[in-house]
């Protein structure tokens, strides 16, 4: 299928039918501050989480053609010490029809967090991700930009069928409130 060009409508596609999914969550939550937000307590699950999904979307249920959809994802964390841990995930999704797989996406990502309080709160974050798509729908391209972790670029700066991203950040938080209005 050709990619959707800016200013055009995506190819009309209808998927309708039953699907089944299974999800498991192993709870191993920790409370963190100064991770993504300032003083707010954030719950981080280091336990395993996963899901499987399958569906059949036949013409008899008003799909534009017979489709089979599949998806799976898994994520887990590893505690390395106080304020020191790794979170990672992998996943894949695809749709089969007309004797071939379409709109297939496979991805993996990992985040390493190291939180320290010298001389004030800061969090080191190392982030890496990779994604690849095959026969992607025009409206479902892999995107990189300011909204997906590529700092300093506009939103959806790059689109295509493959991506690799690596970030190293130091998030510094000066935890003093000024005039009961703002944190620095």
C-alpha positions in Angstrom: 0.0 0.0 0.0 1.4 3.4 -0.8 2.2 5.9 2.0 -0.3 8.6 2.8 0.9 11.9 1.6 0.5 15.1 3.6 -2.9 16.7 2.9 -4.5 13.4 1.7 -6.8 11.0 3.4 -5.6 7.5 4.4 -6.7 4.5 2.4 -10.2 3.4 3.5 -9.9 0.3 5.6 -12.5 -1.4 7.8 -11.7 -4.0 10.5 -14.6 -5.5 12.3 -14.8 -8.8 14.2 -14.0 -10.6 17.4 -10.7 -10.5 19.2 -9.4 -12.1 22.3 -6.7 -10.8 24.6 -4.9 -12.0 27.7 -3.0 -9.7 30.1 -0.9 -10.5 33.1 0.5 -8.0 35.6 3.0 -8.9 38.3 3.0 -6.1 40.9 6.3 -5.0 42.2 5.7 -1.2 42.6 8.2 1.2 44.1 7.5 4.9 44.9 9.8 7.4 43.3 10.1 11.2 43.4 12.1 13.4 41.0 11.8 10.9 38.2 9.6 12.5 35.6 8.0 15.1 37.8 9.2 17.3 40.7 7.6 16.6 44.1 4.9 14.2 42.9 5.1 10.6 44.0 5.3 8.3 41.0 4.5 4.6 41.2 6.9 2.5 39.0 6.1 -1.2 38.4 9.3 -3.3 38.2 7.2 -6.5 37.9 6.5 -8.3 34.7 3.6 -7.0 32.6 2.5 -8.6 29.3 -0.3 -9.1 26.9 -1.3 -11.2 24.0 -4.0 -10.3 21.5 -5.5 -12.1 18.4 -8.5 -11.5 16.3 -10.2 -12.4 13.1 -11.9 -9.7 11.1 -13.9 -11.4 8.4 -15.9 -9.8 5.5 -19.0 -11.3 7.1 -18.5 -8.8 10.0 -18.3 -5.9 7.5 -14.5 -5.8 7.2 -13.2 -4.7 3.8 -11.5 -8.1 3.5 -10.6 -11.1 5.7 -7.9 -10.0 8.2 -6.2 -11.7 11.1 -4.6 -9.5 13.7 -1.9 -10.4 16.2 -0.1 -8.6 18.9 2.2 -9.2 21.9 4.1 -7.1 24.4 6.2 -7.7 27.5 7.8 -5.3 30.0 9.8 -5.8 33.2 12.1 -4.0 35.5 15.2 -4.8 37.5 16.0 -3.2 40.8 19.7 -2.4 41.2 19.6 -0.5 44.5 17.8 2.6 46.0 16.9 5.0 43.1 18.8 2.7 40.7 16.9 0.5 38.3 16.3 -0.6 34.7 12.9 -0.8 32.8 12.6 -2.5 29.5 9.9 -3.7 27.0 9.6 -5.5 23.7 6.6 -5.9 21.5 5.2 -6.8 18.1 1.9 -6.3 16.2 0.8 -7.2 12.7 -2.2 -7.8 10.5 -2.5 -10.7 7.9 -4.6 -10.5 4.8 -4.3 -11.1 1.0 -1.7 -13.8 1.7 0.8 -11.5 3.4 1.6 -9.7 6.6 0.8 -6.0 6.7 1.4 -3.1 9.1 4.0 -5.2 11.1 5.8 -3.3 13.9 8.5 -4.8 16.1 10.1 -2.7 18.9 12.3 -2.9 22.0 13.3 -0.2 24.5 15.1 0.1 27.7 15.5 2.9 30.4 18.2 3.0 33.0 17.5 5.4 36.0 20.0 6.5 38.6 18.6 9.0 41.1 21.0 11.0 43.3 20.6 13.9 45.8 24.1 15.6 45.7 24.1 18.6 45.8 20.4 18.6 45.1 18.0 16.0 43.5 18.9 14.8 40.0 18.1 11.8 38.0 20.4 10.3 35.3 18.4 8.6 32.5 19.8 6.5 29.7 17.2 5.6 27.1 17.5 3.4 24.0 14.9 2.2 21.6 14.7 0.5 18.3 11.7 -0.1 16.0 11.1 -1.6 12.6 8.0 -1.8 10.5 7.1 -3.7 7.3 4.4 -2.8 4.8 3.2 -0.1 7.2 -0.1 1.7 6.6 0.4 5.2 5.4 -1.2 6.6 8.6 0.8 4.3 10.9 4.5 5.2 10.2 7.2 5.0 12.8 7.8 8.6 14.0 10.7 10.4 15.8 10.5 14.0 17.0 10.2 16.3 19.9 7.2 14.4 21.3 8.9 10.9 21.1 12.2 11.7 22.8 14.2 13.3 20.1 15.0 16.5 22.0 15.3 19.8 20.1 13.3 18.6 17.0 9.8 19.5 16.0 7.0 17.0 16.5 7.1 14.1 14.0 10.3 15.5 12.5 11.1 12.1 10.9 8.8 9.3 9.7 9.5 6.0 8.1 9.7 2.3 8.7 12.8 2.1 11.0 14.1 4.1 14.0 16.9 4.0 16.5 17.1 6.4 19.4 19.6 6.9 22.2 19.3 9.6 24.9 21.4 10.5 27.9 19.9 13.0 30.3 20.5 14.5 33.7 17.3 15.8 35.1 18.2 18.3 37.9 15.5 19.4 40.4 16.1 22.2 42.8 13.5 21.3 45.4 12.8 24.7 46.9 9.5 26.4 46.6 9.6 30.2 45.9 6.8 32.4 47.2 4.4 29.4 47.3 4.2 29.7 43.6 6.9 27.7 41.8 9.7 25.2 42.1 13.0 25.9 40.5 
